[in-house]
Amino acid sequence: MLFRNELEEIPALPISTLEYLELGRNKIGTINDGAFEALVNLKTLFLTSNELEEIPALPISTLEILIFQFNKISTVNDGAFEALVNLKTLDLLGNELETIPVMPTSTLEFLGLGINKISTINDGAFEALVNLKTLDLSRNELENIPVLSISSLEYLRLDSNKISTINDGAFEALVNLKTLDLYDNELENIPVLSISILEELNLESNKISTINDGAFEALVNLKTLDLSWNELEEIPVLSISTLKKLNLEYNKISTINDGAFEALVNLKTLDLSWNELENIPVLSISTLEYLRLDSNKISTINDGAFEALVNLKTLDLSWNELEEIPVLSISTLEEFNLE
């Protein structure tokens, strides 16, 4: 291990048996030709937190994990990764990349491009990545999402960009996607999402005021939906029978329409805190275990509002405008907050 030293270049290491090399937290600015030539069994290479500005061709055919986090990389030379025929993990988090480099590495399963300056995704950028499972493009400068043709992808991070538009069919080819993170973008409405295998969808901290009819209709396996910190004025119709967790905190919701949660027959957690609710109608969600209604303007709770909540364990009604404690017939209740 040569971690956290004052190295300015990679030393010659004629150790043919070496499998793991840690060169993080040094001052390495360049990778000289032949630097890794003798390392014919190297599987893992860490070059985190150095001063690299470009990546040359790396002739390390045995390499499986390559970490370049937090350098100053703005250029990836043509053919840089061509010889890495066994590479599974490539992490370029925290660099100066403006475009996505060509990745001819069909074995790659994890690609980290978070915290760069990427503003566009060129057509076919990920075409060769036929085994990619995780793609991190968080904290870049993306404004829209083109069609992504990565059928193997399971986890996609697009959080903390400037995305205001999702092109039609952008996610259509992602037939194995289970988690989609669009937190902290500039989306104002949600188009139809045709990702039938999706289990977790994060839309927190956008500007969403409208959800198109049928937007979530195809999400027949969705378990978690986060719509907190948006501009919603009413609860969208959600026909997602698999949903277990729904977060709607910090919106502008003032009423709960009859039957709003009717289809949510497996819902366990519902967060409606920090909205503008004034009264609570009857809630018919028998599976619900955790309900947050704190920090609203609730002064009235309708008779029998919680009667159907036969599995409720936690109820938070703190920071409202109630003048009297409602009668609660919830035998399962373990925690009740009326602060």
C-alpha positions as CSV (number, residue, x, y, z in Angstrom):
1,M,0.0,0.0,0.0
2,L,1.3,3.4,-1.0
3,F,-1.7,5.4,0.2
4,R,-1.3,9.0,1.4
5,N,2.3,9.8,0.6
6,E,3.9,12.5,-1.5
7,L,4.4,10.5,-4.7
8,E,4.3,12.6,-7.8
9,E,4.7,9.7,-10.2
10,I,3.9,6.0,-10.2
11,P,7.0,4.0,-9.1
12,A,8.3,1.0,-11.1
13,L,6.8,-2.0,-9.4
14,P,8.2,-5.3,-10.9
15,I,5.9,-7.4,-8.8
16,S,4.2,-9.8,-11.2
17,T,2.1,-11.4,-8.4
18,L,0.5,-8.1,-7.2
19,E,-3.3,-8.1,-7.4
20,Y,-4.2,-5.0,-5.4
21,L,-2.5,-1.6,-5.6
22,E,-3.6,1.5,-3.6
23,L,-2.0,4.8,-4.7
24,G,-4.7,7.2,-3.4
25,R,-4.0,10.5,-1.7
26,N,-0.7,11.3,-3.4
27,K,0.3,14.0,-5.9
28,I,0.5,11.9,-9.0
29,G,-0.1,14.1,-12.1
30,T,0.7,11.7,-14.9
31,I,0.7,8.0,-15.7
32,N,3.9,7.2,-17.6
33,D,4.0,4.6,-20.4
34,G,4.7,1.2,-19.1
35,A,4.0,2.2,-15.5
36,F,1.9,-1.0,-14.9
37,E,3.7,-3.2,-17.5
38,A,5.0,-5.7,-15.0
39,L,1.8,-6.0,-13.1
40,V,0.4,-9.0,-15.1
41,N,-2.0,-10.1,-12.3
42,L,-3.3,-6.8,-11.1
43,K,-7.0,-6.9,-10.4
44,T,-7.7,-3.7,-8.3
45,L,-6.1,-0.2,-8.8
46,F,-6.9,2.8,-6.7
47,L,-5.7,6.2,-7.9
48,T,-8.2,8.3,-5.8
49,S,-7.5,11.9,-4.8
50,N,-4.4,12.6,-7.0
51,E,-3.7,15.3,-9.6
52,L,-4.3,13.4,-12.8
53,E,-5.7,15.4,-15.7
54,E,-5.9,12.7,-18.3
55,I,-6.0,8.9,-18.7
56,P,-3.7,7.3,-21.2
57,A,-4.1,3.8,-22.6
58,L,-3.9,1.3,-19.7
59,P,-2.6,-2.1,-20.9
60,I,-3.7,-4.1,-17.8
61,S,-5.9,-6.9,-19.2
62,T,-6.4,-8.6,-15.7
63,L,-7.8,-5.4,-14.1
64,E,-11.4,-5.7,-12.6
65,I,-11.7,-2.6,-10.5
66,L,-10.3,0.8,-11.4
67,I,-11.0,3.9,-9.2
68,F,-10.1,7.4,-10.3
69,Q,-12.3,9.3,-7.9
70,F,-11.4,13.0,-7.2
71,N,-8.7,13.9,-9.6
72,K,-8.8,16.6,-12.3
73,I,-9.4,14.4,-15.3
74,S,-10.9,16.3,-18.2
75,T,-9.6,14.0,-21.0
76,V,-9.7,10.2,-21.5
77,N,-7.5,9.3,-24.4
78,D,-8.8,7.2,-27.3
79,G,-8.3,3.5,-26.5
80,A,-7.6,4.3,-22.8
81,F,-9.8,1.3,-21.6
82,E,-9.5,-0.9,-24.7
83,A,-7.2,-3.4,-23.2
84,L,-9.2,-3.7,-20.0
85,V,-11.1,-6.8,-21.2
86,N,-12.0,-7.9,-17.6
87,L,-13.0,-4.6,-16.1
88,K,-16.2,-4.7,-14.0
89,T,-16.0,-1.4,-12.0
90,L,-14.8,2.0,-13.3
91,D,-15.3,5.0,-11.0
92,L,-14.6,8.5,-12.3
93,L,-16.5,10.4,-9.6
94,G,-15.4,13.9,-8.9
95,N,-13.5,14.9,-12.0
96,E,-13.7,17.6,-14.8
97,L,-15.2,15.5,-17.5
98,E,-17.5,17.4,-19.9
99,T,-18.4,14.5,-22.1
100,I,-18.8,10.8,-21.6
101,P,-15.8,8.9,-22.8
102,V,-16.0,6.0,-25.2
103,M,-16.4,2.8,-23.2
104,P,-15.7,-0.3,-25.3
105,T,-15.7,-2.5,-22.2
106,S,-18.4,-5.0,-22.5
107,T,-17.6,-6.6,-19.1
108,L,-18.3,-3.3,-17.2
109,E,-21.0,-3.6,-14.4
110,F,-20.5,-0.4,-12.5
111,L,-19.8,3.1,-14.1
112,G,-19.4,6.1,-11.8
113,L,-19.5,9.5,-13.5
114,G,-21.0,11.5,-10.7
115,I,-19.7,15.0,-9.8
116,N,-18.4,16.0,-13.2
117,K,-19.4,18.6,-15.8
118,I,-21.3,16.4,-18.2
119,S,-24.1,18.3,-20.0
120,T,-25.1,15.9,-22.8
121,I,-25.3,12.2,-23.4
122,N,-24.4,11.4,-26.9
123,D,-26.4,8.8,-28.8
124,G,-24.8,5.4,-28.4
125,A,-22.6,6.5,-25.5
126,F,-23.3,3.3,-23.6
127,E,-23.9,1.0,-26.5
128,A,-21.1,-1.4,-25.8
129,L,-21.9,-1.7,-22.1
130,V,-24.1,-4.8,-22.5
131,N,-23.5,-5.9,-18.9
132,L,-23.8,-2.6,-17.1
133,K,-25.9,-2.8,-13.9
134,T,-25.2,0.5,-12.1
135,L,-24.8,4.0,-13.8
136,D,-24.1,7.1,-11.7
137,L,-24.5,10.4,-13.5
138,S,-25.5,12.4,-10.4
139,R,-24.3,16.0,-9.8
140,N,-23.6,16.9,-13.4
141,E,-25.1,19.5,-15.7
142,L,-27.6,17.4,-17.7
143,E,-30.7,19.2,-18.8
144,N,-32.6,16.4,-20.6
145,I,-32.6,12.7,-20.8
146,P,-32.3,11.1,-24.2
147,V,-33.2,7.5,-25.0
148,L,-31.0,5.2,-23.0
149,S,-30.5,1.7,-24.5
150,I,-28.9,-0.2,-21.7
151,S,-31.1,-3.3,-21.2
152,S,-29.0,-4.7,-18.4
153,L,-29.2,-1.6,-16.2
154,E,-30.7,-2.1,-12.7
155,Y,-29.8,1.2,-10.9
156,L,-29.7,4.6,-12.5
157,R,-28.6,7.8,-10.6
158,L,-29.5,11.1,-12.3
159,D,-30.0,13.1,-9.1
160,S,-28.7,16.7,-8.7
161,N,-28.6,17.7,-12.4
162,K,-30.7,20.4,-14.2
163,I,-33.1,18.0,-15.9
164,S,-36.3,19.6,-16.9
165,T,-37.3,17.2,-19.7
166,I,-37.5,13.5,-20.1
167,N,-37.7,12.5,-23.7
168,D,-40.5,10.1,-24.8
169,G,-39.3,6.5,-24.4
170,A,-36.1,7.6,-22.6
171,F,-36.3,4.6,-20.2
172,E,-38.2,2.2,-22.5
173,A,-35.2,0.0,-23.1
174,L,-34.3,-0.3,-19.4
175,V,-36.2,-3.5,-19.0
176,N,-34.2,-4.5,-15.9
177,L,-34.2,-1.2,-14.1
178,K,-35.2,-1.5,-10.4
179,T,-34.1,1.9,-9.0
180,L,-34.3,5.4,-10.7
181,D,-33.1,8.4,-8.8
182,L,-34.2,11.8,-10.2
183,Y,-33.9,13.7,-6.9
184,D,-33.0,17.5,-7.1
185,N,-33.7,18.3,-10.7
186,E,-36.0,20.8,-12.4
187,L,-38.9,18.6,-13.6
188,E,-42.3,20.2,-13.6
189,N,-44.4,17.3,-14.8
190,I,-44.0,13.6,-15.0
191,P,-44.5,11.8,-18.4
192,V,-45.6,8.2,-18.7
193,L,-42.9,5.9,-17.4
194,S,-42.9,2.5,-19.0
195,I,-40.6,0.6,-16.6
196,S,-42.5,-2.4,-15.5
197,I,-39.8,-3.8,-13.2
198,L,-39.1,-0.6,-11.3
199,E,-39.2,-0.9,-7.5
200,E,-38.0,2.5,-6.3
201,L,-38.6,5.9,-7.9
202,N,-37.2,9.1,-6.3
203,L,-38.6,12.4,-7.6
204,E,-37.9,14.4,-4.4
205,S,-36.9,18.1,-4.7
206,N,-38.2,19.0,-8.2
207,K,-40.8,21.5,-9.3
208,I,-43.5,18.9,-10.1
209,S,-47.0,20.4,-10.1
210,T,-48.6,18.0,-12.6
211,I,-48.5,14.2,-13.1
212,N,-49.7,13.1,-16.4
213,D,-52.6,10.6,-16.6
214,G,-51.2,7.1,-16.5
215,A,-47.7,8.3,-15.6
216,F,-47.2,5.4,-13.2
217,E,-49.6,2.9,-14.7
218,A,-46.9,0.7,-16.1
219,L,-45.0,0.6,-12.8
220,V,-46.6,-2.7,-11.6
221,N,-43.7,-3.6,-9.3
222,L,-43.1,-0.2,-7.7
223,K,-42.6,-0.4,-3.9
224,T,-41.3,3.1,-3.0
225,L,-42.3,6.5,-4.5
226,D,-40.9,9.7,-3.2
227,L,-42.6,12.9,-4.4
228,S,-41.6,15.1,-1.5
229,W,-40.5,18.7,-1.8
230,N,-42.5,19.4,-5.0
231,E,-45.4,21.7,-6.0
232,L,-48.3,19.3,-5.9
233,E,-51.6,20.7,-4.8
234,E,-53.5,17.5,-4.8
235,I,-52.8,13.8,-4.3
236,P,-52.3,12.1,-7.7
237,V,-54.4,9.1,-8.5
238,L,-52.1,6.1,-7.9
239,S,-53.1,2.7,-9.1
240,I,-50.0,0.9,-7.8
241,S,-51.2,-2.0,-5.8
242,T,-47.5,-3.0,-5.0
243,L,-46.6,0.4,-3.4
244,K,-45.4,0.1,0.2
245,K,-44.0,3.6,0.9
246,L,-45.3,6.9,-0.4
247,N,-43.7,10.2,0.6
248,L,-45.6,13.4,-0.2
249,E,-44.2,15.7,2.5
250,Y,-43.4,19.4,1.7
251,N,-46.0,19.9,-1.1
252,K,-49.1,22.2,-1.2
253,I,-51.7,19.5,-0.7
254,S,-54.8,20.9,0.9
255,T,-57.4,18.1,0.5
256,I,-57.5,14.3,0.4
257,N,-60.0,13.2,-2.2
258,D,-62.2,10.3,-1.5
259,G,-60.6,7.1,-2.7
260,A,-57.2,8.7,-3.2
261,F,-55.5,5.7,-1.7
262,E,-58.0,3.1,-2.7
263,A,-55.7,1.1,-4.9
264,L,-52.8,1.1,-2.5
265,V,-53.7,-2.2,-0.9
266,N,-50.1,-2.9,0.3
267,L,-49.2,0.6,1.6
268,K,-47.3,0.6,4.9
269,T,-45.8,4.1,5.1
270,L,-47.5,7.4,4.2
271,D,-45.9,10.8,4.8
272,L,-48.2,13.8,4.3
273,S,-46.3,16.1,6.7
274,W,-45.6,19.8,5.9
275,N,-48.6,20.3,3.6
276,E,-51.7,22.5,3.9
277,L,-54.3,19.9,5.0
278,E,-57.1,21.3,7.2
279,N,-59.1,18.2,7.8
280,I,-58.7,14.4,7.6
281,P,-61.4,12.3,5.9
282,V,-61.9,8.6,6.3
283,L,-58.7,6.8,5.4
284,S,-59.3,3.2,4.2
285,I,-55.8,1.8,4.1
286,S,-55.9,-1.3,6.3
287,T,-52.3,-2.2,5.7
288,L,-50.9,1.2,6.9
289,E,-48.4,1.0,9.8
290,Y,-46.8,4.5,9.8
291,L,-48.7,7.8,9.1
292,R,-47.3,11.3,9.3
293,L,-49.7,14.2,9.2
294,D,-47.6,16.6,11.3
295,S,-47.0,20.3,10.4
296,N,-50.3,20.9,8.5
297,K,-53.3,23.1,9.4
298,I,-55.5,20.3,10.6
299,S,-58.3,21.4,12.9
300,T,-60.8,18.7,12.1
301,I,-60.6,14.9,12.0
302,N,-63.7,13.3,10.6
303,D,-65.5,10.6,12.6
304,G,-64.0,7.2,11.9
305,A,-61.1,8.8,10.0
306,F,-58.7,6.2,11.3
307,E,-61.1,3.4,11.9
308,A,-59.9,1.3,9.0
309,L,-56.3,1.6,10.0
310,V,-56.2,-1.7,11.8
311,N,-52.4,-2.2,11.6
312,L,-51.3,1.4,12.4
313,K,-48.4,1.5,14.8
314,T,-47.2,5.2,14.5
315,L,-49.4,8.3,14.1
316,D,-47.9,11.8,14.1
317,L,-50.4,14.7,14.4
318,S,-48.0,17.2,15.9
319,W,-47.8,20.9,14.9
320,N,-51.4,21.2,13.7
321,E,-54.4,23.3,14.9
322,L,-56.4,20.6,16.8
323,E,-58.2,22.0,19.8
324,E,-59.2,18.6,21.2
325,I,-57.8,15.1,21.2
326,P,-59.7,12.9,18.7
327,V,-61.1,9.5,19.9
328,L,-58.8,6.9,18.5
329,S,-59.9,3.2,18.3
330,I,-56.6,1.8,17.0
331,S,-55.6,-1.1,19.2
332,T,-52.3,-1.6,17.4
333,L,-51.0,2.0,18.0
334,E,-47.6,2.1,19.7
335,E,-46.6,5.7,19.1
336,F,-48.9,8.8,19.0
337,N,-47.4,12.3,18.7
338,L,-49.7,15.3,19.4
339,E,-47.0,17.9,20.3
